[in-house]
Amino acid sequence: MDGARIQQAEQIFRELLAVDPGQRSSLLVTRCAGDEPLRAFVARLLDHDAAGMGDFMRRPVIAGLPAALGLETPRRVGSYTVLREIGRGGMGVVYEAQQLSPRRTVALKLMPHGPASEDALRRFRQEAEALGRVEHPGIARIYEAGSAEVTTDTGANAARPFLAMELVSGETLAEHARRRRLGVRERLELLARVCDAVHHAHQKGVIHRDLKPANILVNDQGQPKVLDFGVAHIIADDPASAAMRTSTGQLLGTLAFMSPEQLAGNPWRLDTRSDVYALGVVAFHLLTGRLPYDVADLPIAAAARRIAEDRPLPLGTVDRALRGDVQTTVAKALEKDPAQRYASAHAFAEDIRRCLRDEPIAAHPPSVLYQWGKFARRNRALVGGLAAAFASLLIGLSAAAYGLAWASHERNEKAAALQAETLARAEAEAVAAFLADMLSAADPKRDGREARVIDVLDAAAAGVDERFNAQPLPQARVRHVIGTTYQWLGAYDRAEPHLRWARQTRQELLGERHPDAIESLHELGALYNEWGRFADAEPLNVRALQLSRAVHGDVSPQTHAATHELALLYSRQGRYAEALPLQKEALALSRRLLGEDHAATLTSANGLGVLYRRLGRYDDALAVYDATLAARRRTLGAEHADTLVSMNNLAHLYRALGRYDEALELHAHTLETRRRVLSDAHPHTIMSMDNTAMVLADLEHYDQARALHLEALEHKRRIYGDDAPETLVSLNNLAVACTGLEEYDQAAQIHERVLATRRRVLGDEHQETTISMDNLAQVLLKLGRLDDARGLFQESLEARRRALGERHPLFAESNLRLGRLLLAQGDPAAAAERLDVALAVLSATLPPENQKVRQARFALARALHLLDRHDQAEPLLRAALDMAARQDGFAAEWVRVSLMLAAVLAAQERHEELDELITGAFERALTLDGRARTDAAGAFDELLETLRRLGRTDLADEWENRRRRFDRADDGAGALPGGGPGRRQSQVLPIHSQVVPNAASSTPRSDWLTTPSPSTSPTHCGPLQPKSPSTMPRSDWLTALSALRSPGHGGSTSMRAAARVFGTGSAVTTIWSRSLSAVRRANGVPNVATSVPVRSV
Amino acid sequence: MSDELITRTLMAASRGEPRAADELLPLVYDELRRLAHARLARAPRGTTLQPTALVHEAYLRLVGDRDPGWNGRAHFFAAAARAMRNILVDRARRKASVKHGGGRRRVAMDDADLPIELPNEDVLALDEALTRLEAADPRKARIVMLHYFGGLTLEETAEALDTSPRTVEREWRFTRAFLFTQLAGQQA
């Protein structure tokens, strides 16, 4: 029916509705003028209209706009009578309401939608109960929490959670101050009282998390009242609200009052000091009417960055009257590093009151350091990680305050304390002056170019001796600052003399137990630790921990830092056994102090899980991760950042366990959730991109992997800069994906760039630098540049030997890689030497069934076999066989090891077990498919080769015949070696389309070079002499490689290419030829003579 | 982030920028689907999602407490109505295909069956009739979208269409009867 016709019908319909029903049918006939279909149609319309059509289209799909948005004021909520709306926000609407019993007027906060679950509701009630125990005149009390049916004028709605709170009638802090025209002193007094109230709640274990002027009212008696204490947290516990809270609308109002750690989205790092920060912003706002950062017109991300990085506006620049101590006090509350803030709201209140009494305050002016921080940030793009250097500078000066505390604590003498304070001040001033000089020397405006931090440091280091000739303690402090900055720049060698000097001087002049001395000890130990000089680090770290415990106590931040450092050291050394108890100790301590389910405890537990994973104790790791994940889900919700960390770690473990599909699903889920809950640009989200992409690469979806790595890379370049270590990680992964896509030139180019940058930024011996060497070498192998690859493997190995020592797993891995390459290059003697080291270290640090241990064991056995050291090969193979027999899913390995053992026994003329071994291997081989089966065939061919080489042609022929019988016994398709090229086919999970919207699907393929394992290693080819592959045409090399990867595919072309590359008599060509024959045999193709003469090894 | 985008888009739509309204649809659609998945992930099996609750939550997530004004809200609901229509039709079509032995096809999660509560009306027939009506008389189709799918009252619908409530009431009365005949005709 076209539009004109409908409008015609409508016109008549309307006219008829206007007339009396009795006249309609006759009028209808007239109006339709003989158009019978039209008449019938309108008649039907009228009939339906008259009949009412029941419910048809009466209930809208989405219920009404105002009701849906909660714009209707409810009349009742449970037993509360709603009087009027007071305010509304994304977290719900607040009403003034009447409670029946006890009879009182309350502020009733109604959540926007129902509880997510019974569990969530129970938790909501419990936590509200805890909040209810906070009683202080400065805090609005929480009376009741629960879920109740909401009744509106249009009827009853579903139950919604509510909170009943003390109703505060009054005005906001700012309104109060403005209306009463309060002066600075009165405002400061008010602030101190707010701090008192906040401190009271802190002592009851409650953090506000959402302090802002709108949440602080002043009642008629002039009493400030803090509203919504802890409410943000219990509401955010509901996952739906938690997600909502991160929505921009919610953030906007509070962003300016959020501490950098809160903005970093790391809720477990929130503590009372985050509230101190918010109090600092409230103070700033109350005193000046402005915010310390101008974020009003910025997009969220930019605003967050400004708060995290920029220096806050000094109070004095807004109002000169506020310069001096008030400015310093507020600035200390606004410190970016929580450790640098007032430790409590109480301490903040104390300093405010000191300002009021004109007494010296505890905070120190930070201005010079701020300049330094700015300078460091300017240069961060150059050196990476310099924000941390900034932090270390701040630690330097605040140590003066520790010194003071220590003096009064240790001697408890006022005079001594005063003296210490004077000293500390003098020291701080001297240092500040020196740093200011340094900065002005480096002022970019002076010579028109940006000075490099390291140049400035060099200049400073050269002048420090002269300048502080007779002032050892100030000199120590300056050297400490210089040293830690060098350290952050990775210039460890230059850092060392300064830190050593500082440590020695402080120890001699202050005594070992002085906090400054401990600090220096700790820092020097940390330097050695990071440098990789573990032997030097260890005694320092150990001592620093002892002293921290003795001086600062077991539960102090210093002791925690020292414990952490030592655990880190052991972990880096690969001394997991020693790291483990430390980690456990931290966990136990945290459990005792904070409870089983506390976020910090769960973080410790997570750390333990990580350690277990590194230890290869995957079962334990799995148990810990599972438990931690469950607890975090329960206590924090399914979408809490910590919960997502747990998911990420679990997925990572799945990957280590080879459970790639599960790993991918979990990583993808985590990524998707993080994108939604945290934003695309959050560091955690970006990490998820990389991790998801790595599993995608494992599953050979290289296109998708590359797309994700590229996305991560873009974010990281923006956030960290091009040369930052974080960025390099993504770049490195990207190159690995390119390798998978066989874009070797590109991969090599990227790896070369990453390697060069890492050499420059991190140094030649840094772990990540050595990883780059290894990765580049892997690509060079692909490009046929075997000698270049070997050079890099060797360099990586030497670097690790020096930096990590010979007992480190990474050093062992280097030996493994180099050994395998040497074996492939036909140097079993050199290979055996490397592999021997690899096996010894790996089996000392990893469980016997660990893949790397197995690789090392098998490769070493092969090398020994080739060297005719059969008696040494045999026990290795027996151990391998024993291990493979005990594990599920190791059938392919069992087959390979059996056949290898058979070869070793045959070489020793020991035939007694041969029959059993080979028959067993055959039977197991028939259960294999894919590449495993092809490999088994290759291994069998090699055994025959060995037998023939030993002159046992009779045995070889006999087994050849028996194999044919096996082949026939099977039904062709399953015959040995069968199964085609043995590519691992993985399921493409549907979720990919969400993770990587536009990634083209990639062809799964496998590469023995990027994923070396005994089953795919070419080393079973025996010695081979590449004919200078580096000078070979690349296409030949690639064809030859593909022949290696999938013998039987590519036919004679690949074989000829192989012959060109490796030489006609090489083992590669031989093995390829044999495999081709085997495939043809299996497929019933007669074994045609090839144009390449085949010679046995 | 999409929520910033959506505020800007809502504002633009309120100012009458014609393309803005079109840009809203995919934003709201994606959000609804994402929310539905998220809700399902933590809901017990067999849960049916309420369109109203979903749209409500999407609104709070995307717009939060930055009230875009009445006009902005109406635009949001118009977009939500269109998105929900697509989702419902999808759901109904899937149900029908299962009934007729269409079988279970392995689908990407994005296309997975979302157990959204279907209205009493025959969604597929209604969708077809509405599609025809859109071609023949777009204005009436728009009333259906705003009032029936989007839940705007007739007064609000009139306001959104910048016309008088009386006109919309009359048109709605006719359109409802019209669609009823269309659906009844199909069944006959």
Interface residues (C-beta under 8 A of the other chain):
Chain A: M1 D2 G3 R5 I6 Q7 A9 E10 F13 R14 L17 F41 R44 L45 L46 H48 D49 M53 D55 F56 M57 R59 P60 V61 I62 A63 G64 L65 A68 L69 R88 G89 G90 P112 H113 A116 S117 P239 A240 A243 M244 S247 T248 G249 Q250 L252 G253 P299 I300 A638 R676 S679 D680 P990 I991 S993 Q994
Chain B: M1 D3 E4 T7 R34 A38 R39 A41 R42 P51 T52 A53 V55 H56 E57 Y59 L60 R61 L62 V63 G64 D65 R66 R73 A74 F77 A80 A81 M84 R85 L88 R106 V107 A108 M109 D110 P119 N120 E121 R132 L133 A135 A136 D137 K140 V144 H147 Y148 F149 G150 G151 L152 T153 E156 R170 E171 R173 F174 R176 A177 F178 L179 F180 T181 A184
